[in-house]
Amino acid sequence: MMAPSKIRCAIYTRKSSEEGLDQDFNSLDAQYEACSAYVASQKHEGWLLARARFDDGGESGGTLERPALTRLLSEIDAGRIGMVVVYKIDRLTRSLADFARLVERFEASGCSFVSVTQAFNTASSMGRLTLNVLLSFAQFEREVTAERIRDKIAASKKLGMWMGGVPPLGYDPHPDKRVRELVVNVTEAKTVRALFEFYDHHGKITDVACAAAHARLRSKRHRFCSGREQGGGPLSTGQIHKILTNPVYLGRIRHKEKTWPGRHPAIIGPELWQRVQEKLQAASRRRRGRKNETEAAPLTGKLRDETGDRLTPTHCIKAGKRHAYYVSNRLISNGPDPTGWRLPGRKLETAVASAIAAHLEQATKKHKLLATPDLRHDPTLEDRANALASKLRTNAPGLLHHLLIRGIIAKTISLELDAATLADALRISMTDLAPDLLEITAPFHLRRRGVEAKLAIRAPAPEPDRILLRTLVNAHHWAAGLRNGVPIKTIAHNAGHQTVFIRTRGQLAFLSPKIQAAIRDGTQPPELTLKRILERPVPLDWNLQDRLYGFT
C-alpha cells in the first residue's frame, strides 16, 4: 500500500493587541501549541509541520496587510505550503470578502485551510459551506453592532452630550465619569478667546499663528490612560483653523453636518463667533494664485485613467515629509476601489516630461519638426528643439503644464500637446508644425502594489517572473517522469505535493516554444502570471495559446 502524499502545514496565529506578548507563554504560543497538536494527530494523512512560524502580534483582523500573513501568502504562491492551520477562523480574517479572496488564492495554489477548534476544513465542499455561513453571521453581527453604536451616539449628541474622546482646548471632561458633559478649563478658555480675538483683528490665520506664538499660547496637553502625553506645543495654522470653526465653543455639539445645543457652557459669544465665521468664509472664497497650483501639481486636470476618470492630485505626510500622488478621482469621492490608480506624483510628472522630451528629440533627429521639412529653413530650429527637451528633463513644471493639453493612460499612454505653446517655444508658426509632432503614444510599464502603482513610461528591461520560471522548470521535470512511466502519485510524493498540484502545474510543459522562451527571457506580457495560466486548462493548440495569453 502506497504511503499518503506529504502535506506541508503552516500554522498561522494572530492577536489583535500587543498586551501580554512579552510574557514567556502568550496567546500566540497557546494557539501554536493547539494547532501543532492537531497537525501531529493527522500524521497518518501525511501532514508535516513547517519549520517557520507565522505569528502576527498586535495586528487587526480587519485588514490583510499583516507581515506574517504576507510571508505566508508568498510561501503558498510558491507552492511550498499545502495546508494552513489556524486556531479559529477569525484569527485569519474577520471579513467575509477578505476570506473569499484568501480561499480563492489558496485554491489557485492547491492549498487548503483548517480550523482546529471548529471541526471543519476547506478541503471538502461541506467545510467551505459551513465556513461561509459562519462568516456571514459573524459579519452580520458586527454590522448590526456598529449600526447600534452609531445610532446611540447620534441620539446622545442630539441631547447635547459629550460622547468622549480628547476634549477640545478650553474644556475638560466632567469629574464624574457618569456625567457626559464638558466643564470649562479657565486657563485654556483664555487661550481660546485670545485666538478668536486675534483672528477678528487680523483676518488671517498665519498672522494669528504669529501672534499666538508671540503670546506663548500652547495647544491642549492631554494625558492618556496608557501614560502617553500629547500636545502642549505651539499652535499650528491647522490647529488654529480647527479651533476657530469648532461650534463647541458656541455651546453646541456637532454630529456630522448638524449641530445641537450642548449641555456645556459657551466660551465665545454669538457676535464674535459670527464675525469670525464670516471672515473665514470670505477668506476661503479668495482666488488662489494659479502659479502655485501649477508649480505644485503641473498635471492637474490633464490626465485620465483607462476608465476615463480624472487623475486628481493629492498628498500625504509621513514622518514629517510630504508625498504627492495622482489618484483616480473615484478613490477620493467614493472610497476604496481596486481598479483605481494611485501614482507617485513626482515620478509621474518626470515620466511624462521625459516622454515628451524623447518625442521632441526623436523628431529633431529625423527632421520631422516641420510639416514640410526644409533643412535650410532655420538652422537654429534643431537647437531650440533640443533646448526645449533639455528644459523638460530638468524639472520645469510650468512648461509641462502649458505644453500638455490632455493625456490618457491605458495600455499605452497617449499625450496631446498644445500647438500654440510648442510653436511659441520653437519660434515658428503653428501652421508649420508637423501634425504628428502634437500627438505622442508611448509604452509604459505599470507594476501595482495594492492601490498604489509604479509607472515607468519606457520599455522595461526584461525581468523573468521567478515563480513562473521555476514552475516551468518543474513542469518539464514532472513531464519527463511521466513519459518514463513514473506514476503521478510517486512524482507528487517525491516533490512533496498533492497530485492535483502536479496536474495543474505540469501543463506548463505543453506551452509553445515561443511562450516558453518568453517566460525564460522575461519578455512575456506583464499580465501573464502563473495564476492566470492556472485559471483554465492549457490548450494544446499553439495558435490558441498565443491568443489566450496575449502573444498576438
C-alpha positions in Angstrom: 0.0 0.0 0.0 1.4 3.4 -1.0 2.0 6.0 1.7 -0.2 9.1 1.5 1.2 12.3 -0.2 3.0 14.6 2.2 1.1 17.8 3.0 3.3 20.6 4.4 1.3 22.5 7.0 1.8 26.1 8.2 0.3 27.4 11.4 -0.9 31.0 11.4 -1.5 32.8 14.7 -2.7 36.3 15.4 -3.5 38.5 18.4 -5.2 41.9 18.0 -3.4 43.8 20.8 0.2 43.8 22.0 -0.8 43.3 25.6 0.9 40.2 27.1 3.1 39.5 24.1 6.2 40.0 26.3 5.3 37.0 28.5 7.1 33.7 28.3 4.0 31.9 27.2 1.5 34.2 25.5 -1.7 33.8 23.4 0.3 33.2 20.2 2.2 30.3 21.9 -1.1 28.8 23.1 -2.6 28.9 19.6 0.5 27.4 18.1 0.6 24.5 20.6 -3.1 23.7 19.9 -2.5 23.8 16.2 0.7 21.8 16.3 -1.0 19.0 18.3 -3.8 18.9 15.7 -1.2 18.6 12.9 0.6 15.8 14.8 -2.8 13.9 15.1 -3.1 13.9 11.3 0.3 12.4 10.7 -1.3 9.3 9.2 -2.8 11.6 6.5 0.7 12.7 5.6 0.6 16.1 7.4 4.1 17.6 8.2 4.6 20.8 10.2 6.5 23.6 8.5 9.5 24.8 10.5 8.7 28.5 10.1 6.2 30.3 12.4 3.8 32.8 11.1 2.8 35.0 14.1 1.1 38.4 13.9 1.1 40.0 17.3 -0.7 43.3 17.7 -2.3 43.1 14.2 -6.0 43.7 13.5 -8.1 41.0 11.7 -9.9 43.7 9.7 -7.1 44.0 7.1 -4.9 41.6 5.2 -1.9 43.9 5.4 -0.1 41.9 8.1 3.6 41.0 8.0 3.3 37.3 8.9 0.3 36.8 6.6 2.1 38.4 3.7 5.0 35.9 4.2 2.6 33.0 4.5 0.9 34.0 1.2 4.2 34.2 -0.5 5.0 30.7 0.6 1.6 29.5 -0.6 2.1 31.1 -4.0 5.5 29.4 -4.3 3.8 26.1 -3.8 5.6 25.3 -0.5 2.5 25.1 1.7 -0.4 22.6 1.2 -2.4 23.4 4.3 -3.0 26.4 6.5 -3.9 25.6 10.1 -5.5 28.2 12.5 -6.9 28.1 16.0 -10.2 29.8 15.0 -11.4 31.3 11.7 -11.3 34.9 13.0 -7.5 34.5 13.6 -7.2 34.5 9.8 -9.7 37.2 8.9 -12.9 38.9 10.2 -14.2 39.8 6.8 -16.2 37.5 4.5 -14.9 39.4 1.4 -11.3 39.0 2.5 -11.8 35.4 3.4 -13.3 34.7 -0.1 -10.2 36.3 -1.7 -7.9 34.2 0.5 -9.7 30.9 -0.2 -9.5 31.7 -4.0 -5.8 32.3 -3.6 -5.3 29.1 -1.6 -7.2 27.0 -4.2 -5.2 28.5 -7.1 -2.0 27.1 -5.4 -3.6 23.8 -4.3 -3.7 24.8 -0.6 -6.4 24.0 1.9 -7.5 25.6 5.2 -8.5 24.1 8.5 -9.7 25.5 11.9 -8.8 23.1 14.7 -11.4 24.3 17.2 -14.4 24.4 14.7 -14.1 20.9 13.3 -14.0 21.6 9.6 -11.6 22.4 6.8 -11.9 23.8 3.3 -10.6 20.6 1.7 -14.3 19.5 1.5 -17.3 21.3 0.0 -19.2 20.9 3.2 -16.4 22.6 5.1 -16.4 25.5 2.7 -20.2 25.9 3.0 -20.1 25.8 6.8 -17.3 28.4 6.9 -19.2 30.8 4.6 -22.3 30.5 6.7 -20.3 31.2 9.9 -18.5 34.2 8.5 -21.8 35.6 7.1 -23.4 35.6 10.5 -20.3 37.0 12.1 -20.2 39.9 9.6 -23.9 40.5 10.1 -23.4 40.7 13.8 -20.6 43.1 13.5 -22.5 45.4 11.2 -25.6 45.4 13.4 -23.5 46.2 16.4 -21.8 49.0 14.6 -25.2 50.5 13.5 -26.5 50.2 17.0 -23.4 52.1 18.4 -23.7 54.8 15.7 -27.4 55.3 16.4 -26.7 55.6 20.2 -24.0 58.2 19.6 -26.3 60.2 17.3 -29.2 60.2 19.8 -26.9 61.2 22.7 -25.4 64.1 20.7 -28.9 65.4 19.9 -29.4 65.6 23.7 -26.2 67.7 23.9 -24.0 65.0 25.5 -20.2 64.8 25.1 -19.5 61.3 23.8 -15.9 61.1 24.7 -12.5 61.4 23.0 -9.8 64.0 23.6 -11.6 67.1 24.9 -11.1 70.3 22.9 -8.8 73.2 24.1 -10.7 75.1 26.8 -12.7 72.2 28.2 -12.1 69.2 30.4 -14.3 66.1 30.9 -16.8 66.3 33.8 -15.1 64.9 37.0 -17.9 62.4 37.4 -17.4 59.9 34.6 -21.0 59.0 34.6 -21.9 62.6 33.5 -21.3 63.1 29.8 -20.6 66.8 29.8 -17.7 69.2 29.4 -16.6 71.7 32.0 -14.7 74.9 31.2 -10.9 74.9 31.9 -10.5 78.6 32.9 -6.8 78.9 31.8 -7.3 77.3 28.4 -10.5 79.3 27.8 -8.4 82.5 27.9 -6.3 81.0 25.1 -9.4 80.2 23.0 -10.8 83.7 23.4 -7.4 85.2 22.5 -7.3 83.2 19.3 -10.8 84.4 18.3 -9.9 88.0 19.1 -6.7 87.7 17.1 -8.5 86.5 14.0 -11.2 89.1 14.4 -8.5 91.7 14.4 -6.1 90.3 11.8 -8.4 88.3 9.5 -5.6 85.9 8.5 -4.7 82.6 10.2 -0.9 83.0 9.5 -1.0 86.3 11.4 -2.9 84.7 14.2 -0.3 81.9 14.4 2.5 84.6 14.7 0.5 86.5 17.4 -0.2 83.2 19.3 3.5 82.3 19.2 4.5 85.7 20.5 1.9 85.4 23.3 3.3 81.9 24.1 -0.1 80.3 23.6 0.0 76.5 23.6 -2.2 73.6 22.4 -4.0 71.4 24.9 -1.8 68.9 26.8 -3.6 65.6 27.2 -2.5 62.5 29.1 -3.9 59.2 28.0 -4.7 56.2 30.3 -1.6 54.5 29.0 0.6 57.3 30.3 1.4 58.7 26.9 1.1 62.5 26.6 0.5 64.7 23.6 0.1 68.4 22.9 1.4 71.4 24.9 3.4 72.8 21.9 3.0 76.0 19.8 -0.3 76.2 17.8 -0.1 75.4 14.1 -2.3 77.1 11.5 -4.2 73.9 11.1 -4.9 73.7 14.8 -6.0 77.3 14.9 -8.4 76.8 12.0 -9.9 73.8 13.7 -10.5 75.8 16.9 -12.0 78.8 15.0 -14.5 76.5 13.3 -15.4 74.3 16.2 -19.0 75.0 17.3 -18.3 73.5 20.7 -17.1 77.0 21.8 -20.5 78.4 21.0 -22.0 75.9 23.4 -23.1 73.4 20.7 -22.3 69.7 19.9 -21.6 68.7 16.3 -22.6 65.4 14.8 -21.6 65.1 11.1 -23.1 68.1 9.3 -25.5 69.2 12.1 -25.1 70.8 15.4 -27.2 70.6 18.6 -27.4 72.7 21.8 -24.9 71.2 24.2 -25.1 70.8 28.0 -21.8 72.7 28.4 -21.4 76.5 28.7 -20.1 78.5 25.7 -16.7 80.2 25.8 -17.3 82.5 22.8 -20.2 84.9 22.4 -22.5 84.7 19.4 -21.5 88.1 18.0 -17.7 87.3 18.0 -18.4 83.8 16.6 -20.5 85.2 13.7 -17.9 87.8 12.8 -15.1 85.2 12.7 -17.1 82.7 10.6 -18.0 85.4 8.1 -14.3 86.3 7.7 -13.3 82.7 7.4 -15.8 82.1 4.6 -14.7 85.3 2.8 -11.1 84.1 3.0 -12.0 80.7 1.6 -13.6 82.3 -1.4 -10.5 84.3 -2.3 -8.9 83.3 -5.6 -5.8 81.4 -5.1 -2.7 82.0 -7.3 -2.7 79.7 -10.2 1.1 79.8 -10.4 1.5 78.0 -7.0 -1.0 75.3 -8.1 0.8 74.8 -11.4 4.1 74.5 -9.7 2.8 72.0 -7.1 0.9 69.8 -9.5 1.5 70.6 -13.2 -0.6 67.6 -14.4 -3.7 68.8 -12.6 -6.7 68.3 -14.9 -4.5 66.8 -17.7 -4.6 63.0 -17.3 -7.3 60.4 -17.2 -7.1 56.7 -16.4 -8.4 53.8 -18.7 -12.0 54.3 -17.4 -12.0 58.0 -18.3 -11.7 59.0 -14.6 -9.6 62.1 -14.0 -6.3 61.7 -12.1 -6.5 64.2 -9.2 -3.5 65.5 -7.2 -3.4 64.7 -3.5 -0.7 64.1 -0.9 0.0 62.6 2.5 2.6 63.3 5.1 4.8 60.6 6.5 7.5 61.2 9.1 7.1 65.0 8.5 7.7 64.6 4.7 5.1 65.4 2.1 4.5 62.7 -0.5 2.5 63.8 -3.6 0.3 61.5 -5.6 -2.1 61.5 -8.6 -5.1 59.3 -7.8 -8.3 58.3 -9.7 -11.0 60.7 -8.7 -13.3 57.9 -7.6 -10.9 56.9 -4.8 -11.5 60.4 -3.3 -15.2 60.6 -3.9 -16.3 57.0 -3.5 -13.7 55.4 -1.3 -11.6 52.3 -2.0 -11.7 50.8 -5.5 -9.4 48.0 -6.6 -9.4 49.4 -10.2 -8.4 52.9 -9.1 -4.8 54.2 -9.5 -2.6 55.9 -7.1 0.6 57.0 -8.9 3.6 58.8 -7.2 3.3 62.4 -8.2 6.9 63.4 -8.9 7.7 60.2 -10.7 4.6 60.5 -12.9 5.5 64.2 -13.8 9.1 63.2 -14.6 8.0 60.3 -16.7 5.5 62.4 -18.7 8.1 65.2 -19.2 10.7 62.6 -20.3 8.2 61.1 -22.8 7.6 64.5 -24.4 11.3 65.3 -24.4 12.2 62.0 -26.0 9.5 62.6 -28.6 10.9 66.0 -29.5 14.5 64.7 -29.6 13.4 61.8 -31.9 11.5 64.2 -34.2 14.6 66.5 -34.3 16.9 63.7 -35.2 14.6 62.5 -38.1 13.9 66.1 -39.3 10.2 65.8 -38.5 9.6 69.0 -36.7 8.1 70.8 -39.7 5.1 69.9 -41.8 7.3 70.4 -44.8 10.9 69.5 -43.8 13.5 72.0 -45.1 17.0 71.8 -43.7 17.7 75.4 -44.9 14.6 76.9 -43.4 16.1 77.7 -40.0 19.5 76.2 -38.9 18.8 77.0 -35.3 15.4 75.2 -35.1 17.0 71.9 -34.0 19.0 73.7 -31.3 15.8 75.2 -29.9 14.0 71.9 -30.0 16.8 70.2 -28.1 16.9 73.0 -25.7 13.2 72.6 -25.1 13.7 68.9 -24.5 16.5 69.5 -22.0 14.4 72.1 -20.1 11.6 69.5 -19.8 14.0 67.0 -18.3 15.3 69.5 -15.7 12.0 70.0 -13.8 10.0 72.7 -15.5 6.5 72.3 -14.1 5.1 75.5 -15.6 6.3 74.5 -19.1 4.9 71.0 -18.7 1.5 72.3 -17.6 1.2 74.6 -20.5 2.6 72.3 -23.1 0.4 69.3 -22.3 -3.3 69.6 -23.2 -4.5 66.1 -22.2 -3.5 62.5 -21.8 -5.0 59.1 -21.3 -3.2 56.2 -19.5 -4.5 52.8 -20.7 -2.4 50.0 -22.2 -0.3 52.8 -23.6 0.0 56.5 -22.6 -1.4 58.9 -25.2 -0.5 62.6 -24.9 -1.7 65.6 -26.9 0.5 68.8 -27.0 -0.6 72.4 -27.3 0.3 73.7 -30.7 0.4 77.4 -29.7 2.8 76.7 -26.7 5.0 74.4 -28.8 5.2 76.8 -31.7 6.0 79.7 -29.4 8.8 77.7 -27.8 10.3 76.7 -31.2 9.6 80.3 -32.5 7.8 79.1 -35.6 4.2 79.4 -36.9 1.6 76.8 -35.7 0.9 76.0 -39.4 4.5 75.0 -39.9 4.4 72.3 -37.2 4.3 68.7 -38.3 0.8 67.2 -37.3 2.4 64.1 -35.8 4.5 66.3 -33.5 1.5 67.1 -31.4 0.5 63.5 -30.6 2.5 61.1 -28.6 1.9 57.4 -27.9 4.4 55.7 -25.6 4.6 52.3 -24.0 4.8 52.2 -20.2 5.4 49.6 -17.5 2.9 49.5 -14.6 3.5 47.5 -11.5 0.8 47.5 -8.9 1.2 47.1 -5.2 -2.4 47.2 -3.7 -3.9 50.5 -4.9 -0.6 52.3 -5.3 1.2 51.7 -8.7 4.7 52.3 -10.0 4.7 53.8 -13.5 7.6 54.0 -16.0 7.0 55.4 -19.5 9.6 53.5 -21.3 10.3 49.9 -22.5 11.1 48.0 -19.3 14.2 45.8 -19.1 13.2 42.1 -19.3 12.9 40.5 -15.9 11.8 36.9 -15.6 9.0 36.0 -13.3 10.9 33.8 -10.9 7.8 31.8 -9.7 6.6 31.3 -13.2 10.0 30.3 -14.5 10.6 27.8 -11.5 7.2 26.2 -12.2 8.0 25.8 -15.9 11.3 24.0 -15.0 9.5 21.7 -12.5 6.7 21.0 -15.1 9.3 19.7 -17.6 10.9 17.6 -14.8 7.5 16.1 -13.9 6.5 15.6 -17.6 9.8 13.7 -18.2 8.9 11.4 -15.3 5.5 10.7 -16.7 7.0 9.9 -20.1 9.3 7.4 -18.4 6.4 5.6 -16.8 6.6 7.0 -13.3 3.1 7.2 -11.7 1.9 10.7 -10.9 1.4 9.7 -7.2 5.0 8.8 -7.0 6.0 12.1 -8.7 3.8 14.0 -6.3 5.2 12.1 -3.3 8.8 12.8 -4.3 8.0 16.5 -4.9 6.2 16.9 -1.6 2.9 18.0 -3.2 -0.5 16.6 -3.8 -1.3 15.1 -7.2 -3.7 18.0 -8.1 -0.7 20.3 -7.7 1.3 18.3 -10.2 -1.6 18.0 -12.7 -2.3 21.8 -12.8 1.2 23.0 -13.0 2.6 20.2 -15.1 0.5 21.7 -18.0 3.2 24.4 -18.4 5.4 21.8 -20.2 2.9 21.9 -23.1 3.2 25.6 -23.8 4.5 26.6 -27.2 8.3 27.1 -27.6 7.7 30.8 -28.2 5.9 31.3 -24.9 8.4 29.2 -23.0 11.2 31.3 -24.4 9.4 34.5 -23.5 9.0 33.2 -19.9 12.7 32.3 -19.8 13.7 35.7 -21.0 11.1 37.7 -19.0 9.6 39.2 -22.2 6.1 37.7 -21.8 3.1 40.2 -21.4 3.1 41.7 -17.8 -0.4 40.2 -17.2 0.8 36.7 -17.9 1.3 35.2 -14.5 1.1 31.7 -13.0 -2.3 32.5 -11.6 -3.7 33.5 -15.0 -2.4 30.3 -16.6 -3.9 28.1 -13.9 -7.4 29.7 -14.4 -8.1 27.2 -17.2 -6.5 24.2 -18.8 -3.6 24.9 -21.2 -4.8 24.3 -24.7 -2.6 22.1 -27.0 -3.2 24.4 -30.0 -0.2 26.8 -30.1 -2.2 29.5 -32.0 -4.9 29.3 -29.4 -2.3 29.7 -26.7 -1.0 32.9 -28.4 -4.4 34.4 -28.4 -5.3 33.3 -24.9 -2.0 34.5 -23.3 -1.7 37.8 -25.1 1.0 36.9 -27.7 -1.0 38.1 -30.8 
